[in-house]
């Protein structure tokens, strides 16, 4: 019986491993493409394909990506599956007006400012330039899809550069990935990380929000915001900025008593986000939650962070050195371990190499 159970787990783990490989294949393809040549696809090529082949702009764009990625669906069943189930579900043609209609984008003006190593200016995506437009979505069987998007016209957005490196922006990705926490925020809101104040602005406009406390440690970020951005906020009287390290603030503040909603946005992506996410969850776990406290905590791109944690746990606890010390009585045990709910629960106890 034990042998049969082991065989069933082994068979399903083989399927899971194949899914993991496809997940990582797409993620690696997009990562290389976005880092090396995000503006590789030009309008002339798309126009030609649309005209000659009678396909849509999105279909033409996806076909060019498939060719650039050496995906040969005519000769390989694996590539055929990969193109249809992964690539085609992860590319999006975006409507620029959806983002230009944001109250923040419509109301806030950004002067061109240079100060020491900092520069505030309007940046842009070229027509058909690819960029991350949403966070990773999790589907059945731990299939994961990163999402890239493009516009058919130039799209401008505010940005701040530090020593020539893009540091803070308000792009469609920020707008999309903050929709859910903005919609949930109410009462006394705490946000860890300031950026260009997009989250702060949007929640300050809500009648359900009485105050917004922002914790930010970088004095240059605070200075730029206070001088050029905050004066344009209609509800700036709701906003209080505290210069402090976020983790120190959490350690020394009774946030369960003082706030109703917390949003953490201290990282640039999932790779630097996972250690910080784990540490924040650890600090909050050690603090005593008062009886009756209903503090809601949300974290920017949490699904993408948990994806990174999922495959670390999979490598170590399911198939790695620690696997022989764990007992899985069924494949469902493994599914529970790798679920977002479970990963969120164990994140405070994870010891990472960067810790």
Secondary structure, DSSP 8 states (H G I E B T S, - for coil): -HHHHHHHHHHHHHHHHHHHHHHHHHHHHHHHHHHH-TT-S-HHHHHHHHHHH---HHHHHHHHHHHHTT--TTT-HHHHHHIIIIITTTEEE--HHHHHTSHHHHH-----EEETTEEEEEEEE-TT--EEEEEEEE-GGG-EEEEEEE-SS-EEEEEEEETTEEEEE--HHHHHHTHHHHHH--EEEEEE--TTSHHHHHHHT-TTEEEEEEEE--HHHHHHIIIIIGGG-TTGGGEEEEES-HHHHHHHS-HHHH-SEEEE---SSHHHHHHHHHHHHHHHHHS---TT---EEEETTHHHHHHHHHHHHIIIIISSTTGGGS--SSHHHHHHHHSHHHHHHHGGG---TT-
